[in-house]
Amino acid sequence: RMMMVPPSPIGIDTSDGGVYSSGRWAPEYEARVGPGEALVFPPGYLHETFVRPADNPDGGCTVATTFQMAAPAASRYLHAWLPRLAQTNL
């Protein structure tokens, strides 16, 4: 599940779990990704990873990895969303 960083006059803690304590976690999208698949989303989106127990019945180890890419810079995106992004610790 994922959502755009919410607007906030005082900023929001975007560290792991920070958005939950703010009471502002309201996912906009939900996706199911299978083995060997990837999900790409734009900068400024918060996300969470969850493995349903039914998808991992033996309780084995699972891995979720996030890669953040700095180039190419999404200049139009940054221009449009910079006021909101500036209120976070991203």
Salt bridges, closest charged atoms under 4 A:
GLU48 OE2 - ARG1 NE 2.45
ASP55 OD1 - ARG32 NH2 2.81
ASP55 OD2 - ARG52 NE 3.25
